[in-house]
Amino acid sequence: MSANPLPPSVTLQRLMAGTWVAHAISLAARLGIPDLLAEGAKDSPELARVTGTHPPSLYRVLRALASVGIFREADDGRFELTPLAEPLRSGVPGSLRAFAILLGEEWHWRAWGDLPHAVRTGESAFEHLYGMTNFAYWAQHPDAEEIFDRAMTSRSGEENEAVVTAYDFSGIDTLVDVGGGHGSFLASILRANPGLRGILFDRPEVAEPAQ
């Protein structure tokens, strides 16, 4: 335990402001800021030029993220990567970029905003807002479905390895993953158990990319 714990009111304020931080993280991930900083420290005017954004506004977002440990602002005004920002890069082991982008999607966060309706009625907030299930919505909005599928694959990486390490799959000839998305979980199991046969079961438009 910290020798000087924060007052409960301060900790609570940080938790309540979590949605602001999540939106800022999502924007940075979508703009590819962590990938750009992997090439070296850059200032906000340069980052704004590459990303097509407004320099002063981008600077405020980067400073806000630096205040919570995502990015570091040097004395010369340039921003650098931090360990917390590394997983927001694309193509790195354990990347969470796709999941961060999902959290900033309007169709996703609006459903969370309708949480009071779900709690009062027991109905799906998403269906209340959009008049259809998630899957029906994604069928009409393939871009949204792609974002969701990539996010689930992104988020499950560490969980997959934990399950593979903890569970004994010996004695199983064929393993069926129902609703397995792009197949990252099943692939992790098969890599660790070469003699195992796997079957991925999901909607065709979801399962096909697993090939």
ABEGO torsion letter per residue (X at the ends): XBABBBBAAAAAAAAAAAAAAAAAAAAAAAAGAAAAAAAEBBBAAAAAAAAGBBAAAAAAAAAAAAAAGBEBBBAAGBBBBBAAAAAABBGBBGBAAAAAAAAABAAAAAAAAAAAAAAAAGBBAAAAAAGBBAAAAAAABAAAAAAAAAAAAAAAAAAAAAAAAABBABGBABBBBBGAEAGAAAAAAAAABAABBBBBBBBAAAAAAAX
